[in-house]
């Protein structure tokens, strides 16, 4: 009845497990076999450990796999590890899954350190971005002033010799010409009035100089032409 091994019916001590088989507790071989067979069909109610998910008896108060306390009150008092998200006890100071330190004071200090680091980094980063933007704007303004002072744009409206017109960007330094100029604009500024003859004289006088200083040319721009004449447009 103790180890379920076969023994003689009148034996008082089991030769397999050394158990005492007095007359009150002994049974015959047939009954022992029957009880043994019946025990094989006894189903054990089990459940999963809430900590390691291993199978344990339903009435176990402690997990035989992970040694966790399965008292009803303590089972409900669990939390997730902030580092690996596994279930741990509320009062645990170290995660049994990832070995992370869960001391509250340490977490508070860590959070404060992160906040201080963020507060120190953010102004620095913003300062760098602001300085970069300032440098970019200053550089752009300097280049714009440089172009405005030393470069010029000369517009030739469509005429017989140049039917499509042209806009020329040239090196203007040393020449007494406006930033955006045209033959009609120069005649208008002189007060002599725009005429074919005057237009020809100005183009002829400036053609060689502008050609020598030319940087590049693009198509005719009516907007720049009107800017040079103060918004007036003259016949071709």
DRENDO-1510 file (C-alpha; in Angstrom, 1 decimal, always signed):
<recs>
REC; n; res; u; v; w
REC; 1; UNK; +0.0; +0.0; +0.0 .
REC; 2; UNK; +3.0; +2.3; +0.2 .
REC; 3; UNK; +5.2; +1.7; -2.9 .
REC; 4; UNK; +2.7; -0.5; -4.9 .
REC; 5; UNK; +5.3; -3.2; -5.4 .
REC; 6; UNK; +4.3; -6.9; -5.3 .
REC; 7; UNK; +4.8; -8.6; -1.9 .
REC; 8; UNK; +3.6; -11.8; -0.2 .
REC; 9; UNK; +0.3; -11.6; +1.5 .
REC; 10; UNK; +1.7; -12.6; +5.0 .
REC; 11; UNK; +4.7; -10.2; +4.9 .
REC; 12; UNK; +4.8; -7.7; +7.7 .
REC; 13; UNK; +7.5; -5.5; +6.2 .
REC; 14; UNK; +7.9; -4.4; +2.6 .
REC; 15; UNK; +11.1; -5.6; +1.1 .
REC; 16; UNK; +11.1; -2.7; -1.4 .
REC; 17; UNK; +10.4; +0.3; +0.8 .
REC; 18; UNK; +10.9; -1.1; +4.3 .
REC; 19; UNK; +7.4; +0.1; +5.3 .
REC; 20; UNK; +5.7; -1.6; +8.4 .
REC; 21; UNK; +2.8; -3.8; +7.3 .
REC; 22; UNK; +0.9; -4.7; +10.5 .
REC; 23; UNK; -2.3; -6.7; +10.2 .
REC; 24; UNK; -4.6; -3.6; +10.4 .
REC; 25; UNK; -2.9; -1.9; +7.5 .
REC; 26; UNK; -1.9; -4.9; +5.3 .
REC; 27; UNK; -4.1; -6.0; +2.4 .
REC; 28; UNK; -3.9; -8.9; +0.0 .
REC; 29; UNK; -2.1; -8.7; -3.2 .
REC; 30; UNK; -5.3; -8.6; -5.3 .
REC; 31; UNK; -6.6; -5.6; -3.4 .
REC; 32; UNK; -3.2; -3.8; -3.7 .
REC; 33; UNK; -3.2; -4.3; -7.4 .
REC; 34; UNK; -6.8; -3.0; -7.6 .
REC; 35; UNK; -6.0; +0.1; -5.6 .
REC; 36; UNK; -2.9; +0.7; -7.7 .
REC; 37; UNK; -4.9; +0.6; -10.9 .
REC; 38; UNK; -7.6; +2.9; -9.4 .
REC; 39; UNK; -5.0; +5.4; -8.4 .
REC; 40; UNK; -3.7; +5.7; -12.0 .
REC; 41; UNK; -7.1; +7.1; -13.0 .
REC; 42; UNK; -7.3; +9.7; -10.3 .
REC; 43; UNK; -7.1; +13.1; -12.0 .
REC; 44; UNK; -5.2; +15.8; -10.3 .
REC; 45; UNK; -6.6; +19.4; -10.7 .
REC; 46; UNK; -3.8; +21.7; -11.7 .
REC; 47; UNK; -3.3; +25.4; -12.5 .
REC; 48; UNK; -0.6; +27.6; -14.0 .
REC; 49; UNK; +1.8; +29.5; -11.7 .
REC; 50; UNK; +1.1; +33.2; -12.3 .
REC; 51; UNK; +4.8; +33.9; -12.1 .
REC; 52; UNK; +6.5; +31.2; -14.2 .
REC; 53; UNK; +3.5; +29.7; -16.0 .
REC; 54; UNK; +4.5; +26.2; -15.1 .
REC; 55; UNK; +1.8; +23.5; -14.1 .
REC; 56; UNK; +1.3; +23.1; -10.4 .
REC; 57; UNK; -1.4; +21.6; -8.1 .
REC; 58; UNK; -4.5; +23.7; -7.7 .
REC; 59; UNK; -4.1; +23.8; -3.9 .
REC; 60; UNK; -0.4; +24.6; -3.8 .
REC; 61; UNK; +0.5; +27.7; -1.8 .
REC; 62; UNK; +4.1; +27.8; -3.2 .
REC; 63; UNK; +5.3; +27.1; -6.7 .
REC; 64; UNK; +7.7; +24.2; -6.8 .
REC; 65; UNK; +9.3; +25.6; -10.0 .
REC; 66; UNK; +10.1; +29.2; -9.1 .
REC; 67; UNK; +9.4; +29.2; -5.3 .
REC; 68; UNK; +6.9; +32.1; -5.6 .
REC; 69; UNK; +4.4; +32.6; -2.9 .
REC; 70; UNK; +0.9; +31.7; -4.2 .
REC; 71; UNK; -1.1; +33.1; -1.3 .
REC; 72; UNK; -4.3; +34.7; -2.8 .
REC; 73; UNK; -3.5; +38.1; -1.3 .
REC; 74; UNK; +0.1; +38.1; -2.6 .
REC; 75; UNK; -0.8; +36.7; -6.1 .
REC; 76; UNK; -3.0; +39.7; -6.7 .
REC; 77; UNK; -0.3; +42.1; -5.5 .
REC; 78; UNK; +1.9; +42.0; -8.6 .
REC; 79; UNK; +3.3; +44.5; -11.0 .
REC; 80; UNK; +5.1; +44.5; -14.3 .
REC; 81; UNK; +8.9; +45.0; -14.4 .
REC; 82; UNK; +9.5; +48.4; -16.0 .
REC; 83; UNK; +12.5; +47.0; -17.9 .
REC; 84; UNK; +11.3; +43.6; -19.3 .
REC; 85; UNK; +7.5; +43.8; -18.7 .
REC; 86; UNK; +7.4; +40.5; -16.9 .
REC; 87; UNK; +5.1; +39.9; -13.8 .
REC; 88; UNK; +6.9; +40.4; -10.5 .
REC; 89; UNK; +5.8; +40.9; -6.9 .
REC; 90; UNK; +4.9; +44.4; -5.8 .
REC; 91; UNK; +7.6; +44.4; -3.0 .
REC; 92; UNK; +10.4; +43.0; -5.2 .
REC; 93; UNK; +13.4; +45.3; -5.4 .
REC; 94; UNK; +15.1; +43.2; -8.1 .
REC; 95; UNK; +13.5; +41.6; -11.1 .
REC; 96; UNK; +14.0; +37.8; -11.2 .
REC; 97; UNK; +13.7; +37.8; -14.9 .
REC; 98; UNK; +16.1; +40.5; -16.1 .
REC; 99; UNK; +18.0; +41.2; -12.8 .
REC; 100; UNK; +17.2; +44.9; -13.0 .
REC; 101; UNK; +17.3; +47.0; -9.8 .
REC; 102; UNK; +13.8; +48.1; -8.9 .
REC; 103; UNK; +14.7; +50.2; -5.9 .
REC; 104; UNK; +12.2; +53.2; -5.8 .
REC; 105; UNK; +14.8; +55.7; -4.7 .
REC; 106; UNK; +17.2; +54.7; -7.4 .
REC; 107; UNK; +14.3; +55.0; -10.0 .
REC; 108; UNK; +13.5; +58.5; -8.7 .
REC; 109; UNK; +17.1; +59.5; -8.9 .
REC; 110; UNK; +17.4; +58.1; -12.4 .
REC; 111; UNK; +14.3; +60.0; -13.6 .
REC; 112; UNK; +15.6; +63.2; -12.0 .
REC; 113; UNK; +18.9; +62.7; -13.7 .
REC; 114; UNK; +17.2; +62.1; -17.0 .
REC; 115; UNK; +15.1; +65.3; -16.6 .
REC; 116; UNK; +18.1; +67.3; -15.6 .
REC; 117; UNK; +20.0; +66.0; -18.6 .
REC; 118; UNK; +17.1; +66.8; -20.9 .
REC; 119; UNK; +16.8; +70.3; -19.4 .
REC; 120; UNK; +20.5; +70.9; -20.0 .
REC; 121; UNK; +20.5; +69.4; -23.5 .
REC; 122; UNK; +17.5; +71.2; -24.9 .
REC; 123; UNK; +18.6; +74.8; -24.5 .
REC; 124; UNK; +22.0; +73.8; -25.8 .
REC; 125; UNK; +20.5; +72.2; -28.8 .
REC; 126; UNK; +18.2; +75.1; -29.4 .
REC; 127; UNK; +21.1; +77.5; -29.0 .
REC; 128; UNK; +23.1; +75.6; -31.7 .
REC; 129; UNK; +20.1; +75.7; -34.1 .
REC; 130; UNK; +19.6; +79.4; -33.4 .
REC; 131; UNK; +23.3; +80.1; -34.1 .
REC; 132; UNK; +23.2; +78.0; -37.3 .
REC; 133; UNK; +20.1; +79.9; -38.5 .
REC; 134; UNK; +21.8; +83.2; -37.7 .
REC; 135; UNK; +24.9; +82.3; -39.5 .
REC; 136; UNK; +22.9; +81.2; -42.6 .
REC; 137; UNK; +20.9; +84.4; -42.6 .
REC; 138; UNK; +24.0; +86.6; -42.2 .
REC; 139; UNK; +25.8; +84.8; -44.9 .
REC; 140; UNK; +22.8; +85.2; -47.3 .
REC; 141; UNK; +22.6; +88.9; -46.5 .
REC; 142; UNK; +26.3; +89.4; -47.1 .
REC; 143; UNK; +26.2; +87.6; -50.4 .
REC; 144; UNK; +23.1; +89.6; -51.5 .
REC; 145; UNK; +24.9; +92.9; -50.6 .
REC; 146; UNK; +28.0; +91.8; -52.4 .
REC; 147; UNK; +26.0; +90.9; -55.5 .
REC; 148; UNK; +24.1; +94.2; -55.3 .
REC; 149; UNK; +27.3; +96.3; -55.0 .
REC; 150; UNK; +29.5; +94.6; -57.5 .
REC; 151; UNK; +27.2; +92.9; -60.0 .
REC; 152; UNK; +24.8; +94.4; -62.5 .
REC; 153; UNK; +21.9; +93.3; -64.7 .
REC; 154; UNK; +21.5; +94.8; -68.2 .
REC; 155; UNK; +18.3; +94.1; -70.1 .
REC; 156; UNK; +18.0; +94.4; -73.8 .
REC; 157; UNK; +14.4; +94.4; -74.9 .
REC; 158; UNK; +13.4; +92.6; -78.2 .
REC; 159; UNK; +14.6; +94.8; -81.1 .
REC; 160; UNK; +15.6; +94.2; -84.7 .
REC; 161; UNK; +19.1; +93.0; -84.1 .
REC; 162; UNK; +18.0; +90.9; -81.0 .
REC; 163; UNK; +14.4; +89.8; -81.8 .
REC; 164; UNK; +14.0; +87.7; -78.6 .
REC; 165; UNK; +15.8; +90.2; -76.2 .
REC; 166; UNK; +18.3; +89.1; -73.6 .
REC; 167; UNK; +19.2; +89.7; -69.9 .
REC; 168; UNK; +23.0; +89.9; -69.1 .
REC; 169; UNK; +24.6; +89.6; -65.7 .
REC; 170; UNK; +27.9; +91.3; -65.6 .
REC; 171; UNK; +30.7; +92.6; -63.3 .
REC; 172; UNK; +29.5; +96.2; -62.6 .
REC; 173; UNK; +32.3; +97.4; -60.3 .
REC; 174; UNK; +33.8; +100.7; -61.5 .
REC; 175; UNK; +30.9; +101.5; -63.9 .
REC; 176; UNK; +28.4; +104.3; -63.1 .
REC; 177; UNK; +25.4; +102.2; -64.0 .
REC; 178; UNK; +22.3; +101.3; -61.9 .
REC; 179; UNK; +22.0; +97.7; -60.6 .
REC; 180; UNK; +19.3; +96.9; -63.2 .
REC; 181; UNK; +19.7; +98.9; -66.4 .
REC; 182; UNK; +18.4; +99.0; -69.9 .
REC; 183; UNK; +18.9; +101.4; -72.9 .
REC; 184; UNK; +15.4; +102.8; -72.5 .
REC; 185; UNK; +15.9; +103.1; -68.7 .
REC; 186; UNK; +19.1; +105.1; -69.1 .
REC; 187; UNK; +17.4; +107.4; -71.7 .
REC; 188; UNK; +14.4; +107.9; -69.4 .
REC; 189; UNK; +16.7; +108.8; -66.5 .
REC; 190; UNK; +18.7; +111.3; -68.5 .
REC; 191; UNK; +15.5; +113.2; -69.4 .
REC; 192; UNK; +16.3; +113.2; -73.2 .
REC; 193; UNK; +13.4; +110.8; -74.0 .
REC; 194; UNK; +13.4; +107.4; -75.5 .
REC; 195; UNK; +14.1; +107.1; -79.3 .
REC; 196; UNK; +15.5; +104.6; -81.7 .
REC; 197; UNK; +18.5; +106.8; -82.2 .
REC; 198; UNK; +19.2; +107.3; -78.5 .
REC; 199; UNK; +18.7; +103.6; -77.9 .
REC; 200; UNK; +21.2; +102.7; -80.6 .
REC; 201; UNK; +23.8; +105.2; -79.3 .
REC; 202; UNK; +23.6; +103.7; -75.7 .
REC; 203; UNK; +23.7; +100.1; -76.9 .
REC; 204; UNK; +26.6; +100.8; -79.2 .
REC; 205; UNK; +28.6; +102.6; -76.4 .
REC; 206; UNK; +28.0; +99.9; -73.8 .
REC; 207; UNK; +28.1; +96.8; -75.9 .
REC; 208; UNK; +31.8; +96.2; -75.8 .
REC; 209; UNK; +32.2; +97.1; -72.1 .
REC; 210; UNK; +29.4; +94.8; -71.0 .
REC; 211; UNK; +30.5; +92.0; -73.3 .
REC; 212; UNK; +34.0; +92.1; -71.7 .
REC; 213; UNK; +32.5; +92.0; -68.2 .
REC; 214; UNK; +29.7; +89.5; -68.9 .
REC; 215; UNK; +29.4; +86.6; -66.5 .
REC; 216; UNK; +26.3; +84.9; -68.0 .
REC; 217; UNK; +23.2; +85.7; -69.9 .
REC; 218; UNK; +19.6; +84.4; -69.8 .
REC; 219; UNK; +16.4; +85.1; -71.7 .
REC; 220; UNK; +14.6; +88.4; -71.8 .
REC; 221; UNK; +12.9; +89.4; -68.6 .
REC; 222; UNK; +10.1; +91.9; -69.0 .
REC; 223; UNK; +9.8; +92.4; -65.2 .
REC; 224; UNK; +13.5; +93.5; -65.0 .
REC; 225; UNK; +13.0; +95.8; -68.1 .
REC; 226; UNK; +10.0; +97.5; -66.4 .
REC; 227; UNK; +12.0; +97.8; -63.2 .
REC; 228; UNK; +14.8; +99.7; -65.1 .
REC; 229; UNK; +12.3; +102.1; -66.8 .
REC; 230; UNK; +10.2; +102.8; -63.7 .
REC; 231; UNK; +7.3; +100.7; -65.0 .
REC; 232; UNK; +7.2; +102.3; -68.5 .
REC; 233; UNK; +7.3; +100.3; -71.6 .
REC; 234; UNK; +8.3; +101.7; -75.0 .
REC; 235; UNK; +7.8; +100.5; -78.5 .
REC; 236; UNK; +10.4; +98.3; -80.1 .
</recs>
